[in-house]
Amino acid sequence: MMVLPKRLHKGDTIGVVAPASPPNIEQLDRSLPFLEELGLKVKMGKHVRKVDGYLAGTNEARLEDLHEMFADPDVKGIICAGGGYGTGRIADQIDYNVIKNNPKIFWGYSDITFLHTAFFQRTGLVTFHGPMLASDVGKENFHELSKKMFQQLFDPKELHYTEDISPLSVVNEGEAVGPLVGGNLTLIRSTIGTPFEIDTVGKLLLIEDIDEEPYCVDGMLNQLAMAGKLEDAAGIVVGDFKNAVPKRRKSSQTLDEVLNYYLKELKIPVVKGFKIGHCQPHFAVPLGIPAKLSSRSKTLTFFPGVQ
């Protein structure tokens, strides 16, 4: 089952939530004029500015904001202020009937990957892996292409990623079509063995991460491989791995060596170099929507993520 959220229109209200760590408030405030430039009104979650250690408020507070934004008929879409840590804590406490009965745009990445996976598997809702307000939009280096990616929420057109955006490298040849799932590798790995374990059968798996040394990426890919998640996939989209370099070890394999070890022998198309993840530009993509990965043309194509 796949549920497309309704597109946005100028004058619509966007809800802002912080389901993970406390966002940088200065950068969050600096991001709001961008939403206004898009013609949107903003409704801030009651607990967005709360701090509970490395969490943006208690589990109950973050759940309350999430439930209220989905239940509010005046809120047409939800954008996360930032990521960090904490969404895995609340996944089993979410009332998924609220989401199923009120499907709408949900946008974020990084730690939000756990929610993307949970929402799609429990409700079929197509969500969006894209730059967040405090983490990206409110920074001075927010890229023009990243800004343009928000237009897919208003205008349901196909998206095409080509080498005009970034150089792409083919790990394995081939073409594959399937729903795009995944996101942050750390969070994908954290679903294994839980009720929200990612389903990759017949799907294109997106992986990206930040500040993880090659040996850490090795461990995570090893777990996915042993769980059958790599072999089950129809294809693999390798996004940005920012700062994935050795820091504590004098002797190390490179990130490319690790990726090749786990992905090269798979009998599915694998392409790397996509500017999707903790990077600028950040090419925002719909998750759960059918996409086509082609090594021959070095392209990734998506059907519209809204109706």
Buried (B, 14 or more C-beta within 10 A) or exposed (E): EEBBBBBBEEEBBBBBBBBBBBBBBEBBEBBBEBBEEBEBBBBBBEBBBBBBEEBBBBBEBBBBBBBBBBEBEEBBBBBBBBBBBBBBBBBEEBEBEBBBEBBBBBBBBBBBBBBBBBBBBBBBBBBBBBBBBBBBBBBEEBBEBBBEBBEBBBEBEEBEBEEEBBEBEBBBEBBBBBBBBBBBBBBBBBBBEBEBBBBBEEBBBBBBBBEBBBEBBBBBBBBBBEBEBBBBBBBBBBBBBBEBEBEEEEEBBEBBEBBBBBBEEBEBBBBBBBBBBBBBBBBBBBBBBBBBBBBEEBBBBBBBBBE
